[in-house]
Amino acid sequence: AEARSPLPKEEFGDLVAALPRKEQYLDGRLYEGFWLPEHYAPGIIAFRRRFTPRADDVVLASYPKCGTTWLKALAFAAMTRAAYPADEHPLLRLNPHDVIPFVEDVFTDGHEAKLDMLPSPRLINTHTPYQLLPESVVAGDGGGGCKVVYICRDPKDMVVSLYHFMRRLQPDLSLAGVVESVADGTVPFGPMWDHILGYWRASVSRPDRVLLLRYEDLLRDGAAGEHVRAMARFMGRPFSAAEEAAGAVASVVELCSFERMKALEVNRRGTAGSYKSMPRDAFFRKGVAGDWANHMSPETAARLDGIFREKFRGTGLTI
Ligand code: A3P
């Protein structure tokens, strides 16, 4: 039988039950300023209290629907680039969510032992806001701490992506409902502006520890390689001159390209994730920047832009 830790919902169930609640397409609980999905709240609390980082851990963090799948694929492909011949890479037969553990699932399901068994350097993935990461992960110099790579995206495209994603489970969900939850901050793992600001501020004050990527930047023609190069360097695995000469960066980018991944048999069938398991193909919808214009009125777009502009005013962050 699999090793199971005490289930967080038994340990922290009462704590969570006392938190403000919002019923919506993914029920939320307001915990320390963030609307955590109710299902994951006990697991996130357990993550904060029990996670033991290793010095060379890399935490891949994201706001949902902002490029998590791509980031996981790129980081995994970059880290394992020397381990497999190009035509036998695990990403050709496994979905990115199946090769890098999602912390929220791991803790919620009492599967922490799975993290202990991973070889170093570990890649782990979370949607937990920076402000709620375990102290051990964000600790300053000398106090441990991990490296964190965060990906963010135009909130309007996140809204459209989240809408289509959740529609796979709730066909009657409206785009207006998702827009409202983003606008009032109750969107799962929201407020989205505080999620982005937390990681952005950390990337400014601790650039050696927190690398911030933008989905749109990665998409820009020919730019993905540059970011993969920077990410590999950041993770402590820079591409060597020989690898550069052999086109290793381009191979990683190509392996993880939207068209390539979407077309793979593994990503066309089955499900990923332990909670509300999602068809794997739901993680590969359109893969472009600016699709919001096909779904949202100019008024709604301007409203969302205005909210984020206001929230980011004076911070130096632009979106
Ligand atoms: P769209 O719904 O706009 O197409 P996440 O991985 O955080 O759930 O985000 C999903 C979004 O990333 C979806 O956006 C999806 O299509 C896009 N995506 C997934 N894999 C990608 C890849 N390899 N390259 C570019 N975009 C990708």
Boltz pocket constraint, residues with backbone or C-beta under 6 A from the ligand:
constraints:
  - pocket:
      binder: B
      contacts: [[A, 62], [A, 63], [A, 64], [A, 65], [A, 66], [A, 67], [A, 68], [A, 69], [A, 70], [A, 73], [A, 157], [A, 160], [A, 161], [A, 162], [A, 164], [A, 256], [A, 257], [A, 258], [A, 259], [A, 261], [A, 282], [A, 283], [A, 284], [A, 285], [A, 286], [A, 287], [A, 288], [A, 291]]
      max_distance: 6.0
